[in-house]
Amino acid sequence: MRLPNKPGSYQFYDDQHTIIYVGKAKNLKSRVSSYFHTEVDRFKTKVLVSKIHDISYTVVNTEEDALLLENSLIKKYNPRYNVLLKDGKTYPSICVTNEYLPRIFKTRTINKKWGTYYGPYSHIGSMYAVLDIIKQLYHPRTCRQPITKEGVEQGKYKVCLDYHIKKCKGPCVGKQSYEEYQKNMLQAREILKGNTRQILRDLKEEMLMLADQLKFEEAEEVKRKYLALDSFVSKSEVVSHTISNVDVFSITSDEKMAYINYLHVSNGSVNQSFTIEYKKKLQETDEELLQLGIVELRERFQSDAKEIIVPVELDVELENVTFTIPQRGDKKTLLDLSVMNGKQYKFDRLKQAEKLNPEQKQTRLMKELQEKLHLPTLPYHIECFDNSNISGSDAVAACVVFKGMKPSKKDYKRFNIKTVVGPDDYASMKEVVSRRYNRLLQEQLPMPDLIVADGGKGQMEVIRQVIQDELNLDIPIAGLAKDDRHRTNELLYGFPPMSVQLKTDSELFHVLTQLQDEVHRFAIEFHRDKRSKRALESELDNIPGVGEKTRDALLKGLKSVKLIRESSQEKIAEITGPAKAKIIYEHFHP
């Protein structure tokens, strides 16, 4: 089974398809594969591995979400090999009370009658960071006495120490108006929801204003708040106290297959994730297949959720069920999580199929390149050129051939530059391309489906002049351009050349850069061999009385000039005879 290099939760099943273990991972692939290493020596782990008959997993965006999802699944399924976790109080939340003057504090007890809850927070540092920001920005009261409107108007309360040390503005005695306090609480709720954009803009304006007024210490303090708030991630995608008993469905499809992902949210937590696939037969639409998947999965998992979150409007009605198409907020986040899992499942299935049939992957990449460049034929045969020289000396060039998106090393060609003097890459490229395709024309050999220039527009134009203007051939030409840091960052095509939209982390881009790296390697290797050979020849050819035959015999017997130089006269004599050995030894030891 192919697993992604992403955070998530994984589940092991026994032969009865019962979950026996739930785990979390920063990297699913490395974590799950570690169970099956031969060096695993813990007895309990060996027992667990021996019981595994199937594996499933759910990907998330962060390690914290993986931890929360693991906790939720363990509490639901109570797997045999998991240590029992605590109840729902495992992670703290932040409560904003429903009082006349609300308080804000952390708690591990959820009672919605008291107020509104945000979280839970698996990363305690993040929770304290946001509490600290709210305290610094808005100074919510910390006293626990029940304060009423009438009590404030009648002057029943007295300020506490927090007021004197400026941690509270005294709303209990009217020093701060009720309206201002409630405004602060509204802004604090926005921070807890993660809606920090406007708050950040206000802080930045305040910071710049204080700096203009030369109040640098105050500006630095506001800057600290701004950076702390900016770095805070307010809420997890897999847990929300505002959502309970909801089903989430999404669909990812291509011409032949459709993949439907299902998430179930209960008591604010995702506790079910599953993906099914349909093979299309009659060009069914996504909407039709999604309706089928909803009915099948709800029946399979016996879901009675009264709300179903979907990505598109469906022409279906279920009794006492509401369909929601979210545009923002927690529900949209859950839908995005479902879409991500569906896409990951599709990717894994594709990789699994391509592992069994490598030609499938090659055809897919060739089709993708054909579509990107609008080529008339599938680019099965691709050729790429590169030059190599040092200040024009020992100038060489290389041609690398890829067939079916894989190196065809028997077709590689090397060229010694014959007509160009000095370091002129364009003239060298022109000579090599002309020689290559004139030879193919003379011998009536098949032409490539695509030529890739190792460089930008300049190299492409040189190749075009030879192919189209001189030889009158119709071969598509692409280029791989580099950025200022000498890293390949775009694919060029057309006349005049235009940038082709291609992600630099895509598989196709990796194949093209592999082609580029291969032609670099082949050209430099040839250049190095040529320089080494010339260096060897000049060193031994400078010895009077040593001819080509003696030189070759010495290199064959002692492998290198360095070893010849370090050898004794007697050892050299075993190869050349005593007379020549004396001459050679005295040349290296005057």
Wavefront OBJ file of the C-alpha trace (Angstrom):
o trace
v 0.000 0.000 0.000
v 1.372 3.438 -0.950
v 1.064 6.072 1.788
v 1.630 9.841 1.469
v 4.381 11.839 3.161
v 1.752 13.864 5.045
v 0.465 14.087 8.619
v -2.583 12.043 9.540
v -4.094 9.165 11.476
v -3.767 5.500 10.466
v -5.916 2.503 11.419
v -4.961 -1.204 11.483
v -7.658 -3.869 10.922
v -7.678 -7.587 11.753
v -9.059 -10.410 9.566
v -12.610 -9.578 10.757
v -12.095 -5.960 9.589
v -12.215 -4.728 13.188
v -10.006 -1.765 14.087
v -7.288 -3.078 16.420
v -5.011 -0.034 16.516
v -5.221 3.707 15.776
v -2.109 5.867 15.553
v -1.023 9.331 14.466
v 1.960 10.393 12.388
v 3.785 13.502 11.250
v 4.673 11.469 8.141
v 2.258 8.591 7.430
v 4.575 6.771 5.014
v 7.621 6.581 7.299
v 5.609 5.908 10.462
v 3.518 3.019 9.115
v 6.463 1.450 7.271
v 8.441 1.431 10.543
v 6.091 -1.281 11.896
v 7.210 -3.664 9.157
v 10.981 -3.259 9.474
v 12.834 -6.474 10.247
v 14.676 -4.859 13.153
v 11.448 -4.297 15.176
v 12.284 -6.179 18.368
v 9.474 -5.280 20.767
v 7.335 -8.331 21.394
v 4.073 -6.393 21.661
v 4.726 -4.649 18.342
v 5.424 -8.000 16.672
v 2.129 -9.356 17.993
v 0.268 -6.304 16.671
v 1.907 -6.581 13.230
v 1.039 -10.290 13.013
v -2.665 -9.402 13.424
v -2.766 -6.692 10.710
v -4.774 -7.638 7.614
v -5.635 -4.185 6.268
v -4.667 -0.525 6.729
v -6.577 2.712 6.188
v -5.618 6.309 6.876
v -6.916 9.887 6.934
v -4.696 12.818 5.915
v -4.864 16.202 7.656
v -2.887 19.441 7.392
v -1.014 19.533 10.711
v 0.463 17.203 13.300
v -1.876 18.684 15.912
v -4.907 17.712 13.820
v -3.501 14.174 13.530
v -3.322 14.014 17.337
v -6.919 15.225 17.734
v -8.217 12.818 15.088
v -6.377 9.909 16.729
v -7.942 10.794 20.071
v -11.428 10.940 18.541
v -11.090 7.577 16.741
v -9.692 5.801 19.816
v -12.598 7.000 21.948
v -15.100 5.790 19.335
v -13.628 2.367 18.468
v -11.711 1.499 21.661
v -9.094 -0.565 19.733
v -7.640 -3.602 21.471
v -3.979 -2.559 21.201
v -4.360 1.136 22.091
v -3.744 2.510 25.553
v -7.100 3.817 26.756
v -7.207 7.604 26.556
v -9.056 9.882 28.912
v -12.535 11.226 28.204
v -13.390 14.452 26.402
v -11.448 16.498 28.967
v -8.144 15.450 27.343
v -7.566 18.899 25.795
v -8.483 22.325 27.224
v -10.761 24.851 25.538
v -11.309 28.592 25.979
v -14.665 29.734 27.362
v -16.293 33.155 26.898
v -19.065 33.327 29.513
v -22.633 34.559 28.994
v -22.400 37.009 31.923
v -23.268 40.716 31.880
v -19.505 41.403 31.814
v -18.120 38.206 30.184
v -14.982 36.488 31.451
v -12.493 34.610 29.242
v -10.594 31.624 30.665
v -9.357 28.120 29.892
v -11.346 25.077 30.972
v -11.497 21.308 30.471
v -15.233 21.111 31.222
v -17.710 21.822 28.451
v -21.126 23.156 29.508
v -22.739 25.271 26.813
v -25.113 26.868 29.330
v -22.177 28.797 30.776
v -20.964 30.341 27.535
v -19.311 29.825 24.137
v -16.347 27.438 23.787
v -13.403 27.639 21.371
v -10.974 24.792 20.777
v -10.022 22.282 22.061
v -6.314 23.089 21.835
v -3.864 20.213 21.516
v -0.975 22.698 21.614
v -1.166 24.307 25.054
v 1.337 26.998 24.083
v -0.985 28.246 21.324
v -3.892 28.443 23.747
v -1.910 30.450 26.312
v -0.579 32.683 23.533
v -4.070 33.699 22.411
v -5.251 34.140 26.011
v -2.248 36.354 26.668
v -2.945 38.436 23.540
v -6.581 38.927 24.530
v -5.576 39.964 28.045
v -3.028 42.455 26.711
v -5.321 43.912 24.078
v -8.703 43.943 25.831
v -8.140 43.454 29.574
v -11.141 41.181 30.291
v -12.038 40.969 33.968
v -10.565 38.046 35.940
v -12.656 38.301 39.120
v -15.261 35.572 39.652
v -17.914 37.604 41.457
v -21.295 37.716 39.667
v -21.637 41.267 38.326
v -25.032 42.619 37.271
v -26.168 45.798 35.562
v -28.110 46.876 38.638
v -25.118 46.231 40.903
v -22.881 48.458 38.769
v -25.479 51.262 38.722
v -25.946 51.019 42.515
v -22.185 51.030 43.192
v -22.141 47.631 44.950
v -18.617 46.701 43.761
v -15.085 47.883 44.428
v -12.059 47.716 42.141
v -9.495 44.981 42.797
v -5.708 44.849 42.435
v -5.947 44.211 38.676
v -7.338 47.706 38.213
v -4.474 49.327 40.103
v -1.820 47.438 38.123
v -3.670 48.282 34.877
v -4.723 44.742 33.983
v -8.414 45.688 34.178
v -10.143 48.966 33.310
v -12.742 48.758 36.087
v -16.051 48.053 34.286
v -17.504 46.914 37.627
v -17.414 50.480 38.930
v -18.172 52.239 35.643
v -14.573 53.259 34.924
v -14.989 51.464 31.590
v -18.353 51.731 29.806
v -20.446 48.632 29.155
v -20.459 49.411 25.399
v -16.646 49.587 25.228
v -16.290 46.357 27.210
v -18.730 44.507 24.913
v -16.912 45.867 21.837
v -13.666 44.450 23.207
v -15.326 41.094 23.841
v -16.623 40.987 20.244
v -13.088 41.552 18.951
v -11.742 38.891 21.308
v -14.308 36.406 19.925
v -13.121 37.234 16.380
v -9.559 36.379 17.402
v -10.738 33.091 18.921
v -12.593 32.279 15.676
v -9.439 32.979 13.723
v -10.746 36.167 12.048
v -7.594 38.110 12.812
v -7.120 40.010 9.520
v -8.836 43.241 10.569
v -7.304 43.088 14.062
v -3.851 42.719 12.468
v -4.477 45.717 10.184
v -5.470 47.843 13.183
v -2.378 46.789 15.133
v -0.122 47.558 12.174
v -1.617 51.032 11.783
v -1.159 51.672 15.503
v 2.449 50.459 15.350
v 3.286 52.765 12.423
v 1.537 55.718 14.085
v 3.519 55.234 17.307
v 6.752 54.966 15.324
v 5.953 58.257 13.511
v 5.433 59.854 16.923
v 8.891 58.518 17.967
v 7.262 56.375 20.688
v 9.508 53.428 19.901
v 9.000 51.447 23.107
v 5.211 51.472 22.710
v 5.592 50.646 18.998
v 7.826 47.675 19.869
v 5.196 46.389 22.323
v 2.464 46.626 19.656
v 4.797 44.908 17.195
v 5.242 42.018 19.637
v 1.452 41.644 19.880
v 1.141 41.814 16.087
v 3.741 39.081 15.513
v 2.276 36.852 18.222
v -1.231 37.184 16.807
v 0.013 36.683 13.244
v 1.736 33.406 14.108
v -1.224 31.974 15.988
v -3.334 29.268 14.391
v -6.665 29.621 16.086
v -8.429 26.325 15.539
v -8.110 22.760 14.375
v -9.805 21.483 11.232
v -10.891 18.206 12.760
v -12.576 19.502 15.913
v -15.278 22.144 16.374
v -17.716 22.552 19.258
v -20.200 24.219 16.911
v -20.749 21.137 14.690
v -22.255 17.827 15.818
v -23.747 14.780 14.052
v -23.015 15.928 10.504
v -22.030 13.943 7.381
v -19.564 15.413 4.873
v -19.318 14.126 1.278
v -17.066 15.146 -1.629
v -16.275 13.666 -5.051
v -13.093 13.562 -7.136
v -13.379 12.082 -10.637
v -11.785 11.594 -14.068
v -13.006 10.045 -17.353
v -13.133 6.486 -15.998
v -13.377 6.598 -12.183
v -15.034 8.563 -9.387
v -13.853 8.655 -5.754
v -16.319 9.650 -3.028
v -14.977 10.568 0.404
v -17.131 10.436 3.536
v -16.460 12.116 6.887
v -18.748 11.869 9.906
v -18.622 14.516 12.636
v -20.035 13.585 16.035
v -19.799 15.704 19.205
v -17.576 18.146 17.371
v -15.003 15.568 16.211
v -14.324 13.721 12.965
v -14.658 10.044 13.938
v -15.151 8.386 10.555
v -13.321 8.752 7.251
v -13.828 6.447 4.298
v -13.456 6.598 0.486
v -15.229 4.444 -2.094
v -14.672 4.314 -5.859
v -17.067 3.873 -8.792
v -16.126 2.786 -12.298
v -18.020 4.901 -14.799
v -19.991 3.041 -17.484
v -22.475 5.511 -19.003
v -20.611 8.820 -18.537
v -22.468 9.468 -15.291
v -22.187 13.002 -13.863
v -20.543 13.786 -10.529
v -23.944 14.729 -9.111
v -25.463 11.329 -10.022
v -22.539 9.400 -8.550
v -22.451 11.549 -5.403
v -26.139 10.757 -4.778
v -25.383 7.019 -5.071
v -22.399 7.335 -2.739
v -24.367 9.249 -0.095
v -27.087 6.590 0.074
v -24.609 3.694 0.097
v -22.222 5.131 2.708
v -24.953 6.342 5.074
v -26.467 2.870 4.959
v -23.105 1.150 5.384
v -22.163 3.228 8.427
v -25.750 3.501 9.707
v -25.586 7.285 9.880
v -28.624 9.207 11.117
v -27.099 12.692 10.704
v -29.727 15.358 10.011
v -27.314 17.545 8.026
v -25.160 16.595 5.027
v -22.394 18.901 3.788
v -21.826 18.601 0.010
v -19.803 20.575 -2.597
v -22.632 21.038 -5.157
v -26.420 21.178 -5.277
v -28.018 17.719 -5.624
v -31.391 16.750 -7.039
v -32.211 14.429 -4.143
v -34.323 14.604 -0.993
v -33.833 12.535 2.146
v -36.388 12.494 4.937
v -35.577 14.973 7.751
v -32.148 15.731 6.199
v -30.815 19.163 5.207
v -28.146 19.570 2.492
v -25.622 22.379 3.020
v -23.152 23.850 0.502
v -20.812 25.920 2.733
v -18.882 28.914 1.405
v -16.823 29.713 4.504
v -16.343 28.845 8.170
v -15.966 25.511 9.985
v -18.212 23.580 7.590
v -16.225 24.749 4.556
v -13.041 23.655 6.343
v -14.505 20.164 6.864
v -15.539 19.994 3.196
v -11.993 20.970 2.152
v -10.631 18.212 4.402
v -12.927 15.686 2.698
v -11.825 16.877 -0.767
v -8.172 16.539 0.257
v -8.733 12.934 1.385
v -10.572 12.066 -1.836
v -7.758 13.473 -3.971
v -5.149 11.638 -1.903
v -7.041 8.342 -2.337
v -7.210 8.879 -6.116
v -3.484 9.666 -6.223
v -2.654 6.534 -4.208
v -4.768 4.322 -6.473
v -3.075 5.784 -9.533
v 0.364 5.140 -8.061
v -0.612 1.606 -7.142
v -1.754 0.909 -10.720
v 1.377 2.499 -12.195
v 3.589 0.414 -9.938
v 2.033 -2.730 -11.420
v 2.157 -1.312 -14.953
v 5.007 1.245 -15.403
v 3.992 1.918 -19.025
v 0.754 3.439 -17.716
v 2.698 6.174 -15.946
v 4.870 6.864 -19.010
v 1.790 7.183 -21.235
v 0.124 9.505 -18.716
v 3.162 11.799 -18.591
v 3.509 11.822 -22.390
v -0.184 12.708 -22.765
v 0.181 15.469 -20.170
v 3.181 16.944 -22.029
v 1.322 16.661 -25.355
v -1.659 18.543 -23.904
v 0.485 21.225 -22.265
v 2.392 21.981 -25.509
v -0.457 21.119 -27.949
v 1.849 18.723 -29.809
v 0.564 16.943 -32.950
v 1.879 13.542 -31.778
v 2.675 11.841 -28.480
v 6.256 12.896 -27.492
v 7.670 9.367 -27.256
v 11.138 10.304 -28.626
v 12.688 13.415 -26.968
v 16.231 14.750 -27.513
v 18.167 17.330 -25.489
v 21.570 18.991 -26.157
v 24.252 20.585 -23.970
v 27.752 22.062 -24.461
v 30.757 21.798 -22.138
v 34.096 23.649 -22.264
v 36.520 25.610 -20.104
v 37.312 28.944 -21.793
v 36.772 27.222 -25.108
v 39.345 24.458 -24.542
v 38.397 20.817 -25.154
v 34.941 21.974 -26.326
v 32.459 19.122 -26.555
v 28.692 18.629 -26.738
v 26.260 15.855 -25.878
v 22.858 14.658 -27.049
v 20.663 12.710 -24.615
v 17.683 10.680 -25.849
v 14.557 9.827 -23.807
v 12.087 7.264 -25.137
v 8.826 6.778 -23.297
v 9.937 9.328 -20.663
v 12.962 7.151 -19.746
v 16.663 7.452 -20.719
v 17.649 5.460 -23.826
v 21.399 5.357 -23.178
v 22.258 3.334 -26.287
v 21.086 6.319 -28.364
v 23.188 8.963 -26.538
v 25.670 10.833 -28.788
v 28.921 12.714 -28.104
v 30.339 15.476 -30.302
v 33.778 17.097 -30.483
v 33.296 20.729 -31.551
v 35.145 21.155 -34.866
v 34.277 24.513 -36.413
v 34.071 26.843 -33.384
v 37.111 28.526 -31.810
v 36.721 29.877 -28.276
v 33.795 29.722 -25.845
v 30.769 30.355 -28.095
v 27.836 28.264 -26.820
v 25.391 29.370 -29.519
v 27.761 28.597 -32.403
v 28.668 25.246 -30.802
v 24.984 24.367 -30.400
v 24.326 25.294 -34.039
v 27.140 23.024 -35.252
v 26.051 20.048 -33.148
v 22.336 20.268 -34.006
v 23.174 20.608 -37.705
v 25.485 17.580 -37.619
v 22.978 15.492 -35.660
v 19.974 15.976 -37.917
v 21.882 16.018 -41.202
v 23.167 12.582 -40.181
v 19.642 11.359 -39.367
v 18.419 12.624 -42.762
v 21.273 10.933 -44.631
v 20.731 7.609 -42.873
v 16.934 7.978 -43.054
v 16.557 7.417 -39.311
v 13.431 8.503 -37.361
v 13.332 12.102 -36.159
v 12.457 12.996 -32.538
v 8.935 14.045 -31.575
v 10.323 16.915 -29.480
v 13.649 18.719 -29.021
v 14.319 20.282 -25.611
v 16.869 23.092 -25.389
v 18.869 23.198 -22.166
v 18.396 26.918 -21.799
v 16.076 29.774 -22.571
v 15.006 31.666 -25.681
v 18.534 32.058 -27.102
v 19.237 28.338 -27.331
v 15.725 27.678 -28.649
v 16.235 30.212 -31.461
v 19.587 28.670 -32.487
v 17.984 25.206 -32.706
v 14.988 26.625 -34.614
v 17.270 28.243 -37.204
v 18.862 24.873 -37.957
v 15.712 22.711 -37.808
v 13.241 24.969 -39.588
v 15.283 27.458 -41.665
v 18.199 25.268 -42.812
v 16.842 21.710 -42.818
v 13.148 22.562 -43.352
v 12.067 20.045 -40.679
v 8.882 20.318 -38.629
v 10.040 19.252 -35.135
v 8.580 20.990 -32.037
v 11.181 22.792 -29.864
v 10.828 23.520 -26.116
v 13.215 25.136 -23.638
v 13.974 24.833 -19.929
v 14.770 28.284 -18.548
v 16.583 29.034 -15.278
v 16.018 31.787 -12.728
v 18.633 34.166 -11.264
v 19.765 31.454 -8.826
v 20.485 29.074 -11.737
v 17.533 26.831 -10.897
v 15.200 25.568 -13.608
v 11.879 27.270 -13.023
v 9.847 27.276 -16.256
v 9.104 25.440 -19.503
v 9.118 27.524 -22.704
v 7.408 26.683 -25.999
v 6.313 28.277 -29.261
v 7.596 30.983 -31.604
v 8.124 33.435 -30.046
v 8.696 31.302 -26.910
v 6.073 31.623 -24.184
v 6.039 30.235 -20.637
v 3.918 27.080 -20.192
v 1.941 26.780 -16.951
v 3.531 23.814 -15.205
v 3.978 23.346 -11.453
v 7.624 22.938 -10.507
v 6.748 20.151 -8.046
v 4.770 18.104 -10.608
v 5.904 14.706 -11.890
v 6.162 15.990 -15.464
v 8.451 18.838 -14.418
v 10.616 16.355 -12.505
v 11.000 14.211 -15.660
v 11.996 17.260 -17.716
v 14.570 18.337 -15.127
v 15.831 14.741 -15.045
v 16.375 15.040 -18.821
v 18.251 18.296 -18.235
v 20.382 16.820 -15.431
v 21.176 13.778 -17.570
v 22.454 15.839 -20.528
v 24.552 17.960 -18.118
v 26.064 14.835 -16.595
v 26.770 13.220 -19.963
v 28.385 16.360 -21.448
v 30.539 17.071 -18.381
v 31.612 13.430 -18.150
v 32.721 13.490 -21.806
v 34.540 16.793 -21.290
v 36.313 15.484 -18.198
v 37.375 12.300 -20.006
v 38.753 14.316 -22.896
v 40.738 16.626 -20.605
v 42.089 13.677 -18.599
v 43.111 11.829 -21.723
v 44.879 14.912 -23.094
v 46.625 15.448 -19.765
v 47.828 11.834 -19.679
v 48.982 11.880 -23.251
v 50.919 15.144 -22.935
v 52.678 14.020 -19.755
v 53.997 10.726 -21.217
v 54.487 12.055 -24.753
v 56.979 14.590 -23.410
v 59.429 11.805 -22.503
v 62.021 11.278 -25.318
v 62.127 7.688 -26.512
v 58.619 6.795 -25.248
v 56.301 6.051 -28.126
v 52.610 5.321 -28.368
v 53.092 1.573 -27.775
v 55.148 2.078 -24.591
v 52.731 4.740 -23.335
v 49.706 2.447 -23.765
v 51.521 -0.480 -22.114
v 52.444 1.690 -19.107
v 48.873 2.986 -18.682
v 47.503 -0.528 -19.015
v 49.915 -1.958 -16.454
v 50.038 0.874 -13.889
v 46.657 2.541 -14.599
v 47.698 6.214 -14.193
v 50.570 8.693 -14.572
v 50.520 9.202 -10.790
v 51.243 5.510 -10.161
v 53.923 5.500 -12.887
v 55.593 8.481 -11.191
v 55.536 6.723 -7.806
v 56.773 3.348 -9.123
v 60.352 2.093 -8.767
v 62.646 1.734 -11.787
v 62.522 -2.061 -11.398
v 58.715 -2.111 -11.541
v 58.652 0.037 -14.690
v 61.312 -2.229 -16.222
v 58.948 -5.207 -15.899
v 56.723 -3.493 -18.483
v 59.114 -1.529 -20.722
v 62.502 -3.185 -20.281
v 65.519 -1.733 -18.401
v 66.655 0.850 -20.997
v 63.329 2.673 -21.307
v 62.634 2.213 -17.584
v 65.812 4.182 -16.810
v 64.722 7.038 -19.129
v 61.180 7.136 -17.662
v 62.343 6.944 -14.035
v 64.919 9.739 -14.536
v 62.228 11.888 -16.226
v 60.077 11.735 -13.104
v 63.081 11.821 -10.705
v 65.652 14.213 -12.257
l 1 2 3 4 5 6 7 8 9 10 11 12 13 14 15 16 17 18 19 20 21 22 23 24 25 26 27 28 29 30 31 32 33 34 35 36 37 38 39 40 41 42 43 44 45 46 47 48 49 50 51 52 53 54 55 56 57 58 59 60 61 62 63 64 65 66 67 68 69 70 71 72 73 74 75 76 77 78 79 80 81 82 83 84 85 86 87 88 89 90 91 92 93 94 95 96 97 98 99 100 101 102 103 104 105 106 107 108 109 110 111 112 113 114 115 116 117 118 119 120 121 122 123 124 125 126 127 128 129 130 131 132 133 134 135 136 137 138 139 140 141 142 143 144 145 146 147 148 149 150 151 152 153 154 155 156 157 158 159 160 161 162 163 164 165 166 167 168 169 170 171 172 173 174 175 176 177 178 179 180 181 182 183 184 185 186 187 188 189 190 191 192 193 194 195 196 197 198 199 200 201 202 203 204 205 206 207 208 209 210 211 212 213 214 215 216 217 218 219 220 221 222 223 224 225 226 227 228 229 230 231 232 233 234 235 236 237 238 239 240 241 242 243 244 245 246 247 248 249 250 251 252 253 254 255 256 257 258 259 260 261 262 263 264 265 266 267 268 269 270 271 272 273 274 275 276 277 278 279 280 281 282 283 284 285 286 287 288 289 290 291 292 293 294 295 296 297 298 299 300 301 302 303 304 305 306 307 308 309 310 311 312 313 314 315 316 317 318 319 320 321 322 323 324 325 326 327 328 329 330 331 332 333 334 335 336 337 338 339 340 341 342 343 344 345 346 347 348 349 350 351 352 353 354 355 356 357 358 359 360 361 362 363 364 365 366 367 368 369 370 371 372 373 374 375 376 377 378 379 380 381 382 383 384 385 386 387 388 389 390 391 392 393 394 395 396 397 398 399 400 401 402 403 404 405 406 407 408 409 410 411 412 413 414 415 416 417 418 419 420 421 422 423 424 425 426 427 428 429 430 431 432 433 434 435 436 437 438 439 440 441 442 443 444 445 446 447 448 449 450 451 452 453 454 455 456 457 458 459 460 461 462 463 464 465 466 467 468 469 470 471 472 473 474 475 476 477 478 479 480 481 482 483 484 485 486 487 488 489 490 491 492 493 494 495 496 497 498 499 500 501 502 503 504 505 506 507 508 509 510 511 512 513 514 515 516 517 518 519 520 521 522 523 524 525 526 527 528 529 530 531 532 533 534 535 536 537 538 539 540 541 542 543 544 545 546 547 548 549 550 551 552 553 554 555 556 557 558 559 560 561 562 563 564 565 566 567 568 569 570 571 572 573 574 575 576 577 578 579 580 581 582 583 584 585 586 587 588 589 590
